[in-house]
Amino acid sequence: SLPCSVDNFLDYVNYCMLKLSNKKVIWVGDININQNDLSASQYKKFDAVLKSYGMVQTIQDITRVARLGKKYTSTTIDVIFTNCYSEFDSTKVLPEKIGDHQAIKCQLNCKVQKPISYEKLTIRNHSTRNLNNFKEFLSLQSNYDLI
């Protein structure tokens, strides 16, 4: 398949963020926009979209080293961007590779509330043991001689 143009990608980001307004969002992936080339028009467009939704790009290290002719390029094109960075414990580039890219990782601080403990209340116990106890109770409490 053909790579997506930067403008199409940014249109898609805009579309999704409008649909997800007021939601916490985390985007992860290879976007082929070098985060180290701050003067590039692609980077500037991407950065403007991030800022318009209060998002930050969290990966700061090199994620891809590639050979281009006789020279090597070092880029940060694998990203994690989000509007809920305060809930991140950490993000990092891992030593493991996926193809010619470094793997990236984020660790979130998800506070899960402990459920309220409930007291077990038995309204009717229909167990065999309980029914036998009930029958015995009735036999001892009732006088059927009059009938």
C-alpha positions in Angstrom: 0.0 0.0 0.0 1.1 3.6 -0.6 2.2 5.6 2.4 -0.3 8.1 3.7 0.5 11.8 3.0 1.2 14.0 6.0 -1.8 16.2 5.2 -4.1 13.2 5.0 -2.7 11.9 8.3 -3.2 15.2 10.0 -6.8 15.5 8.6 -7.4 12.1 10.2 -6.0 13.2 13.5 -8.2 16.2 13.4 -11.3 14.1 12.6 -10.6 11.6 15.4 -9.8 14.3 18.0 -13.1 16.1 17.2 -15.0 12.8 17.7 -13.1 12.2 20.9 -13.5 15.6 22.4 -13.1 15.7 26.2 -11.7 12.2 26.2 -8.2 11.0 27.2 -6.4 10.0 24.0 -3.0 8.2 23.4 -1.7 7.8 19.8 1.2 5.3 19.2 2.9 4.6 16.0 5.4 5.2 13.2 4.3 8.5 11.6 7.4 9.2 9.4 7.6 12.8 10.6 11.1 13.3 12.1 10.6 14.9 15.5 14.3 16.0 15.4 13.9 18.3 12.4 12.1 21.2 14.0 12.4 23.4 10.9 10.8 20.9 8.5 7.3 21.9 7.3 5.9 18.4 8.1 7.1 18.8 11.7 5.6 22.3 12.0 2.2 21.1 10.7 2.3 18.1 13.1 3.3 20.2 16.0 0.5 22.7 15.4 -2.1 20.0 15.3 -0.8 18.5 18.6 -0.8 21.9 20.3 -4.4 22.7 19.1 -5.6 19.6 21.1 -3.4 20.1 24.1 -1.3 17.0 23.1 2.4 16.4 23.6 4.8 14.0 21.9 6.4 12.0 24.6 9.3 10.1 22.9 12.5 12.1 22.8 15.2 9.6 21.8 16.1 8.2 18.4 13.8 5.4 17.3 15.3 4.6 13.9 18.9 4.5 12.5 18.9 3.8 8.8 21.6 3.8 6.1 20.9 6.2 3.2 23.6 5.7 0.6 27.0 6.1 2.4 25.6 7.9 5.4 23.4 6.9 8.4 20.4 8.8 9.5 19.1 9.0 13.1 15.4 9.9 13.4 12.6 10.0 15.9 9.6 8.9 13.8 8.0 6.4 16.2 5.9 8.4 18.6 3.5 8.4 21.5 1.4 11.5 21.7 -1.3 12.2 24.2 -3.5 14.8 25.9 -3.2 13.1 29.3 0.6 13.1 29.8 0.2 13.8 33.5 -1.1 10.2 33.9 2.1 8.7 32.4 4.7 7.3 34.8 7.3 7.0 32.0 7.9 6.7 28.3 11.1 5.3 26.7 12.7 3.8 23.7 13.5 0.1 24.3 16.7 -1.7 23.1 14.5 -4.3 21.3 13.9 -3.7 17.6 10.9 -4.2 15.3 12.4 -4.2 11.8 14.7 -1.3 11.6 12.8 0.7 14.4 13.4 0.6 18.1 10.4 -0.4 20.2 8.7 2.3 22.3 6.9 2.0 25.6 4.7 4.0 27.8 3.7 3.2 31.4 0.6 4.7 32.7 -0.4 5.4 36.3 -3.9 4.0 36.2 -5.5 4.4 39.6 -8.2 1.8 39.8 -10.5 2.4 42.7 -11.0 -0.5 45.0 -14.7 -1.6 44.9 -16.8 -1.0 48.0 -17.0 -4.1 50.1 -20.5 -5.4 50.5 -21.9 -7.3 53.4 -23.5 -10.6 52.3 -27.1 -10.8 53.4 -29.0 -14.0 53.1 -32.7 -13.5 52.8 -33.8 -17.1 52.1 -31.5 -20.0 52.4 -33.0 -22.8 50.4 -30.2 -25.3 51.0 -31.1 -28.9 51.9 -29.5 -28.6 55.3 -31.5 -25.5 56.0 -34.8 -27.1 54.8 -34.2 -30.1 57.1 -33.6 -27.8 60.0 -36.8 -26.0 59.2 -38.8 -29.2 59.1 -37.3 -30.3 62.4 -38.2 -27.0 63.9 -41.8 -27.3 62.7 -42.2 -30.8 64.0 -41.1 -29.8 67.5 -43.2 -26.6 67.6 -46.4 -27.9 66.2 -49.1 -30.0 67.9 -51.1 -31.9 65.3 -53.1 -33.9 67.9 -56.1 -31.7 67.8 -56.7 -32.2 64.1 
